[in-house]
């Protein structure tokens, strides 16, 4: 969306429906503003009150916040356990027998529906305690890292909560990532145990998770050392019943291990600042960053945002479609809903398998009331046609959410009209792996929305749009989005690399957390996120570091140099275009192009596979040898090349690139 278009859209204001506001936690803009002001003017008082009301503690904290830029300590001195907050606290209440997780597996075909499972809070508690004992039996102790590489099955949530119960730190790796990505992450966090499955289902095929783990554990670094040398045990869930290799002494079956344990597992008393999980995400260098979150602050953020942003009620059936391998799955499939005693839906498969109405079918079948998905999915649904949602009764829906990338007003309107029947407010929620929970968002009973804007900050969040010198810009002027003060669910650092944490987030703008996003704020103070302004792309709602894809490409023996840029894409937001120069003597062919795309899939995963590979004789560089990405972006987008190109080392490179038709 360009600036003019978005300014036009600002004319459209959607006030919260009156009936919605009447029942909402926050009922008016004035109430939101009052609470927001309190959260900013007296943050410690505000957060102490929230921590007391929302969480159960073994021991109360001594200090609400200790801030020594860039490291925050929240609720220091306090002790609690995340699994107790998500499970035990509900057991003796009416929530105990309520569905905690409703799960649906991927169907085989149109006529053969997927499996269904419902776990009540009591059942989930039992499963978590049993698996926590399995982890202990396999040597996992407080502070150890456990890598979880599972499909979207309830056991993924069970494994995460089991880690939390015994104080182990989980690192969930999305099932679509390759063996290589698993190996890198295992190595970086020094995982002691891997929890995986024989396979997972995706669009009718089996994803070979265990095979990838086997491969990952054989991989070595440049010095010949095994990347997975810290791994002592691999716990394997039987899911796909496919044949797999079992390594004696290292690999054990989940279901067999359960035979040796009881369901009695007292929770570990964790300190507020003990790490809860590490989640890897792409940055501007070739190596993914291990974002880590701690116990109390993260949980408070996840719990409060789920309650207020989704205006949670006891009767809600909440469905966030994200995979647990992403932060959205952590905060809004597992921790946020469960901490609130809500019913959370998990679905294993793809939105269009076996037919494009999977999601609508599930909403109808389980009476989903709150639905949270990504713009890229909404745009795909638009393309597949209205007839698919029209076939289903979606009248139970009362609130819709969007996350992961800017939502274009056209998709917003379609979501509002076709899925929400013009009665459901839409919450466009801006946040990041680093922020742990939602940061900029409407509150559905309070905030009038504008299609395409994430609107206003959540409680305690102080965002600002600044120029290159860090000065606030005027309304409607674009700049960098920063956050001015610490918030409870903020990342505490990069695992094992606090120096990089400081450099990536706290150097760009003095005394502010730099988000990496471009943004403008309109005259009403509404935030309009433009997208990444660093070397990170947002492809179908997933963060892809260009440097990561480039280093995957140059690891292919035919490639000399590679530069990856984004080009606008109607469906995915951005598509990946790779410019590649080959080693001398190697001919650019169609086969090689396909081979390079496959190579990236193998190195990282299908989500990073370039949409286009363009061969060039050379890459345009400045005199100092920097690749001119701006230029490549224009070429990739097919737009005119403008701007100053006089520093180009070799003008002729440009023409060659534009015409680089290799076959
Ligand atoms: O560029 C922003 C975009 O997604 C990035 C964060 O990606 P990740 O850490 O993978 O987390 C995704 C889910 C929280 C941000 O820097 N982004 C996320 N939500 C929005 C968004 N861009 C615009 N509008 C949003 N609502």
Boltz pocket constraint, residues with backbone or C-beta under 6 A from the ligand:
constraints:
  - pocket:
      binder: B
      contacts: [[A, 281], [A, 327], [A, 328], [A, 402], [A, 403], [A, 404], [A, 405], [A, 406], [A, 407], [A, 428], [A, 429], [A, 430], [A, 431], [A, 432], [A, 433], [A, 434], [A, 440], [A, 454], [A, 515], [A, 516], [A, 517], [A, 529], [A, 530], [A, 531], [A, 532], [A, 538], [A, 541], [A, 542], [A, 543]]
      max_distance: 6.0
